[in-house]
Every structure is written in structure tokens, then in C-alpha cells.
Amino acid sequence: MAKPDDRSDNEEHLQNHIDHTFVNLREAEDYLNEHADEISDEEKQAIEAKNDRRRESIDYFIAEKKDEARR
């Protein structure tokens, strides 16, 4: 028998994802600010690209959270 679809804590889970992703984003930015002269251009670009994806993820999570709030 399938479990019922319980979405009662989806907003909380989405907020946790937002918070966690934002922390990772800030840590990566701090790392770049502190060690930019010590790392290769390739590593800088990789970190910046990952942060771009993190920003997109945060936007997605926020949109999903708003959608869940409307239910």
C-alpha cells in the first residue's frame, strides 16, 4: 500500500534548502575574496559557475516555496 502524499512540511524543507545553499554561496564568495590571488583562473571560474548555479537554485526554491504556500 502506498503512503499518502504528506506535503505538510514542504515549505520547511524548501527553506532549509534555501538556507543551506545560501551558506554555501557565501562561503564560496568568502573563499574567493580571501584566496583569489592563490588559486588558478580555472578554479575561480569553476567556483563562480557553481555560485551561478546556486543562485539559480535559490530562485527555484523560493518559487517552489511560494507555490507550496498557496496550497
VOGU-3710 file (C-alpha; in Angstrom, 3 decimals, decimal comma):
1> makpddrsdn> 0,000/0,000/0,000  1,375/3,413/-0,980  1,998/6,049/1,634  -0,258/9,093/1,490  1,307/12,207/-0,019  2,183/14,341/3,027  3,356/17,780/1,969  2,806/19,468/5,306  6,498/20,152/5,815  7,492/21,017/2,244
11> eehlqnhidh> 7,833/24,733/2,996  10,158/23,949/5,896  12,268/21,628/3,736  12,468/24,215/0,973  13,552/26,883/3,463  16,261/24,542/4,727  17,468/24,107/1,136  17,473/27,882/0,634  19,419/28,462/3,848  21,945/25,703/3,139
21> tfvnlreaed> 22,523/26,809/-0,452  22,914/30,432/0,628  25,520/29,447/3,236  27,479/27,530/0,587  27,250/30,507/-1,761  28,575/32,919/0,876  31,375/30,548/1,904  32,487/30,228/-1,706  32,402/34,011/-2,151  34,419/34,458/1,040
31> ylnehadeis> 36,902/31,847/-0,171  37,305/33,693/-3,467  37,776/37,019/-1,696  40,426/35,595/0,626  42,322/33,374/-1,803  41,758/34,869/-5,253  45,477/35,518/-5,716  46,391/31,976/-4,669  44,123/29,932/-6,954  44,129/29,338/-10,682
41> deekqaieak> 41,823/31,107/-13,096  40,200/27,743/-13,834  39,364/27,220/-10,166  37,988/30,761/-9,884  35,793/30,194/-12,929  34,591/26,855/-11,563  33,642/28,426/-8,224  31,920/31,346/-9,939  29,989/28,971/-12,211  28,920/26,891/-9,240
51> ndrrresidy> 27,754/30,032/-7,452  25,716/30,990/-10,520  24,011/27,604/-10,312  23,468/28,126/-6,582  21,754/31,467/-7,271  19,505/29,750/-9,808  18,714/27,037/-7,260  17,849/29,599/-4,611  15,491/31,338/-7,043  13,888/27,982/-7,861
61> fiaekkdear> 13,496/27,049/-4,178  11,914/30,424/-3,413  9,436/29,993/-6,275  8,610/26,469/-5,091  8,142/27,698/-1,525  5,726/30,386/-2,732  3,853/27,728/-4,694  3,619/25,497/-1,623  2,337/28,418/0,464  -0,579/28,850/-1,972
71> r> -1,767/25,265/-1,447
//
